Amino acid sequence: MIARHTFHDLLWIELESPTHEDVRGLMEEFDIHPIVADEILSPSTQPKVDHYENFVYLVLHFPALRHSHEHALQEVDFIISKKFLITVRYETIDPLHKFSKVFEVNSILDKSDFGEHAGFLFYYMIRKLYASLLHEVAAMGDGLLRAEERIFSGEERKMVEEISRLSRNILLFHRALRLHGPTLNSMKIALEEFFGQDFRHHAESIVGEYRKVEEALEHQKEMLHDLRETNTSLLTTKTNESIKALTTLNALILPGSLVAWIFAIDSMDMPIRGMASDFWVILGIMLFVSIANFSYLRYRKWI
């Protein structure tokens, strides 16, 4: 599917899961290099930057947490020229969809200024993508705060699964973004060479937007680590208390049970048994032994 958006002299072309016919038409219209044309036909495994004579080719992967998305990582390919910008994606990407709506409104109202070349259009678009990621990281932080409240409300066992889910989301973000740093540094050099030194500030600003997401993610990772340690500590304490309570109960019951077991032995010479009120005597012995044992444990401060 191809969608075209125009604003003054700028052209933005959106491709979603392009076919061979789509790519062939773009090759002829915009002089796209055959290597790039072949690469955009299917998703790539790694981010990359290539500088060609008439455009810069950039591939980035962004994390997607929502269940409505087919894949956990969403790829966007950018072909950045002076008069046109081509984006290639393989499923719906929410920030790009929202950006297209804003672009269409601005082109109709003729209110915004996207700059003199498509590099500025790419600049606003990539900032929108990273702003969306920053919002997702902030949402993960809210989830961590809710988990913290529930941990200290006595729901430590329930939070084991929740903390694991939050950890999985943070791991997904880290895996998706870990290669953005070196890729964007290469992109900055390529864009400065292609658009000139006047675009240097914008290229550095793109890297800065990524750094914001990276720093926010590191903060959430630290908070997650602290929460997991706290939850584990509280669970261990509760488990130890339960074991201690069971051990104490066993220590209190065992002596009396031993007395009962001894008097249950079928023997001709068993004392007390057969006497008048033998049940109450044996019960009294059991209570006396249990109380004596309890007093000894309290004296030794074991309970």
VENKA-V640823 format. One record per residue. PHI is phi in degrees with one decimal (NA if undefined). NEAR is the number of other ideal C-beta (glycine too) atoms within 10 Angstrom. Layout:
PHI,NEAR  PHI,NEAR
//
This chain:
NA,9  -121.7,14  -128.4,12  -113.0,9  -128.2,17  -125.3,13  -146.6,17  55.5,11  -95.8,11  -94.3,20  -129.0,17  -117.3,22  -114.4,19  -101.9,21  -119.2,20  -119.5,16  46.6,13  -64.6,23  -94.2,12  -61.4,10  -65.6,9  -59.4,19  -68.3,20  -62.5,13  -63.3,14  -67.8,22  -58.9,15  -72.8,9  -77.1,10  -118.0,16  56.8,12  -77.1,23  -62.7,16  -57.8,9  -63.4,10  -66.5,20  -58.9,17  -70.5,13  -71.5,18  -79.8,24  -71.7,13  -146.2,10  -60.4,18  -97.7,13  -92.1,9  -134.2,8  -68.6,21  -161.3,16  -137.1,20  -131.3,16  -107.9,15  -103.9,16  -63.1,7  -116.3,14  -167.6,23  -113.2,21  -106.4,22  -130.7,24  -123.1,21  -134.3,23  -117.7,22  -119.0,21  -73.2,22  -134.5,20  -96.8,13  -74.3,7  -67.7,6  -72.3,8  -84.0,15  -72.4,10  -121.2,12  -74.7,15  -117.0,14  -114.2,23  -93.6,20  -130.7,20  -102.7,21  -115.9,20  -112.1,27  -107.8,25  -118.0,20  -80.6,15  -110.9,11  -145.0,22  -131.6,24  -114.4,24  -114.7,24  -122.2,24  -137.3,20  -120.7,18  -163.1,14  -66.7,13  -119.4,21  -55.0,14  -60.8,20  -68.8,20  -63.2,11  -66.1,12  -64.6,23  -64.6,16  -65.4,9  -63.7,12  -62.3,22  -64.7,14  -63.0,11  -65.4,15  -69.1,17  -73.9,9  -81.2,8  56.0,9  -103.7,8  -89.0,13  -122.1,10  -87.3,21  99.9,17  -86.9,13  -144.2,20  -70.0,25  -60.4,22  -69.1,17  -62.7,22  -62.0,27  -59.1,21  -66.9,15  -69.7,22  -68.3,24  -63.5,17  -63.8,15  -65.0,22  -71.3,22  -63.5,14  -65.3,18  -64.8,23  -62.2,17  -64.3,12  -64.7,20  -64.7,23  -62.1,12  -65.0,12  -64.0,20  -62.1,17  -62.4,9  -63.4,18  -66.0,19  -65.3,12  -65.1,13  -63.9,22  -61.4,16  -62.0,10  -70.6,15  -60.6,20  -83.8,13  -100.6,10  91.4,10  -107.8,14  -60.2,21  -66.4,12  -66.2,13  -77.9,24  -60.3,13  -68.2,9  -65.0,18  -64.8,21  -63.9,10  -65.5,11  -63.1,22  -63.4,15  -64.0,12  -64.9,19  -65.8,22  -63.3,13  -60.2,15  -61.3,24  -63.3,15  -65.4,13  -74.3,19  -98.1,21  -63.8,12  -98.2,14  -66.7,21  -55.9,13  -61.9,11  -66.2,18  -69.5,25  -63.8,14  -67.1,17  -61.1,26  -58.8,19  -63.9,14  -64.0,19  -68.8,25  -65.3,17  -68.4,12  -79.5,20  -99.0,22  97.6,11  -64.6,9  -62.7,10  -93.8,19  -60.2,14  -60.4,10  -68.7,20  -63.8,23  -67.3,13  -65.4,13  -62.7,19  -61.7,14  -63.0,12  -63.7,19  -64.5,21  -60.5,14  -60.1,14  -64.2,21  -61.9,19  -65.8,12  -63.6,19  -67.2,22  -61.7,13  -62.5,13  -68.1,21  -63.6,16  -64.8,10  -64.6,18  -62.8,21  -60.2,12  -64.6,12  -64.6,20  -63.2,18  -63.0,10  -64.3,16  -63.3,22  -63.4,13  -63.4,11  -65.8,16  -63.7,15  -63.3,11  -62.3,11  -65.0,13  -64.4,12  -62.7,10  -64.9,10  -66.0,10  -63.4,10  -63.0,12  -63.8,11  -66.4,10  -64.1,12  -62.1,14  -61.8,11  -64.8,10  -65.3,16  -75.2,16  -82.5,13  -58.2,14  -60.4,18  -62.9,18  -64.9,14  -63.5,12  -61.9,18  -61.0,13  -68.5,10  -63.8,12  -73.4,18  -83.7,11  -68.0,8  -81.3,6  -135.7,10  -70.3,4  -100.3,5  -65.9,13  -71.8,10  72.8,12  -59.1,15  94.0,7  -75.6,10  -65.9,6  59.9,10  -62.2,14  -60.4,11  -71.5,9  -67.1,15  -62.6,18  -62.1,14  -64.1,11  -61.2,16  -60.8,18  -65.3,12  -62.2,13  -64.0,16  -65.8,18  -66.8,13  -62.5,11  -65.8,16  -62.6,15  -64.3,10  -65.7,13  -64.1,14  -68.9,10  -62.8,8  -83.1,8  59.5,6  -89.7,11  -136.4,14
//
